[in-house]
Amino acid sequence: MRYMFMVYDDETRWTQPSPEEMAKLIEEFNAFHAEIVQRGVIIAERLHPTATATTLRIRSSQRLMTDGPFAETKEQLGGVYVFECKDLDEALDIAAKIPTAKTGSIEIRPVFLPPDDMQ
């Protein structure tokens, strides 16, 4: 089964980290990425800060756009991974190794795949 891992953390924590904090985080992510490459990562993307986001809604056939995230919250989506896992237990084992799981959260969701005849 394919799972999406949405990585959330306190964005303000990483806007101006100390050089030591950033070096430690980079080291932890490099180690994590080295391990997951062997597991067959499908997608791994880091996102720009939420200040660069635009949120779009269609209401009464009109586009409504808002700069930034749609909610005021400290935890923001920082990136995503998609993995092929045998089950949720394996997905949880992988998510537990994402460095920012210690300070933020990892939302794990199964990916909906269309039937073979639709692909």
Legacy VTK file of the C-alpha trace (Angstrom):
# vtk DataFile Version 3.0
C-alpha trace
ASCII
DATASET POLYDATA
POINTS 119 float
0.000 0.000 0.000
1.180 3.510 -0.725
1.175 6.050 2.123
1.698 9.815 2.136
3.639 11.251 5.063
2.908 14.939 5.691
5.615 16.478 7.865
4.485 19.281 10.195
6.677 21.335 12.489
6.734 24.726 14.168
7.834 26.865 11.247
9.050 29.674 13.504
11.583 27.261 14.974
13.394 26.994 11.642
13.127 30.524 10.223
16.362 31.620 11.909
17.989 28.605 13.561
21.456 28.764 15.015
24.171 27.270 12.791
24.479 24.395 15.274
20.726 23.640 15.200
20.654 23.697 11.400
23.763 21.495 11.119
22.215 18.935 13.505
18.911 18.898 11.618
20.658 18.516 8.263
22.745 15.654 9.658
19.607 13.900 10.969
17.743 14.310 7.672
20.768 13.128 5.669
20.884 9.944 7.771
17.115 9.448 7.375
17.279 10.005 3.604
20.185 7.559 3.243
18.037 4.902 4.902
14.834 5.585 2.978
16.569 5.583 -0.407
17.084 1.867 0.197
13.342 1.471 0.876
12.334 3.029 -2.459
11.104 6.567 -1.872
8.603 7.568 -4.509
8.425 11.278 -3.662
10.265 13.452 -1.172
9.734 17.214 -1.316
10.494 20.037 1.076
8.250 23.073 0.820
9.056 26.781 1.003
7.745 28.611 4.125
4.016 29.199 4.417
4.524 32.913 3.741
5.030 31.920 0.078
1.725 29.988 -0.086
-1.447 30.978 -1.872
-4.721 29.320 -0.934
-7.424 29.059 -3.607
-11.134 28.465 -3.091
-13.884 28.528 -5.706
-17.143 29.994 -4.381
-20.090 30.857 -6.637
-17.823 30.250 -9.661
-15.408 32.920 -8.425
-11.776 32.452 -7.492
-10.986 33.545 -3.956
-7.272 33.690 -3.250
-5.572 34.262 0.061
-1.881 34.716 0.684
-0.358 32.291 3.147
-1.922 29.318 4.872
-5.632 29.040 5.498
-5.232 28.685 9.269
-3.286 30.516 11.920
-1.287 27.830 13.625
2.320 27.288 14.650
2.568 23.872 13.029
2.813 24.127 9.268
3.230 21.561 6.516
6.936 21.525 5.695
7.184 18.668 3.225
5.825 15.345 2.037
7.020 11.827 1.374
5.242 8.996 -0.406
6.341 5.439 0.379
5.293 2.005 -0.700
4.769 0.115 2.585
3.509 -3.381 3.285
1.125 -2.049 5.953
0.441 0.755 8.443
2.907 -0.733 10.941
5.761 -0.308 8.459
4.543 3.226 7.665
4.590 4.071 11.392
8.126 2.664 11.742
9.329 4.891 8.899
7.474 7.984 10.193
9.065 7.543 13.627
12.483 8.021 12.001
11.658 11.406 10.431
13.723 13.868 12.519
10.987 16.466 12.964
8.643 13.846 14.447
10.430 14.735 17.713
9.310 18.367 17.558
6.291 18.361 15.242
4.012 15.683 13.843
3.787 13.320 10.898
0.356 12.753 9.378
0.165 9.409 7.559
-2.585 8.669 5.054
-3.136 5.844 2.589
-3.015 7.046 -1.007
-6.093 6.314 -3.089
-5.059 4.499 -6.239
-7.515 4.016 -9.103
-8.277 0.464 -10.256
-5.725 -1.029 -12.673
-8.035 -0.552 -15.634
-8.093 3.231 -15.041
-4.313 3.746 -14.909
LINES 1 120
119 0 1 2 3 4 5 6 7 8 9 10 11 12 13 14 15 16 17 18 19 20 21 22 23 24 25 26 27 28 29 30 31 32 33 34 35 36 37 38 39 40 41 42 43 44 45 46 47 48 49 50 51 52 53 54 55 56 57 58 59 60 61 62 63 64 65 66 67 68 69 70 71 72 73 74 75 76 77 78 79 80 81 82 83 84 85 86 87 88 89 90 91 92 93 94 95 96 97 98 99 100 101 102 103 104 105 106 107 108 109 110 111 112 113 114 115 116 117 118
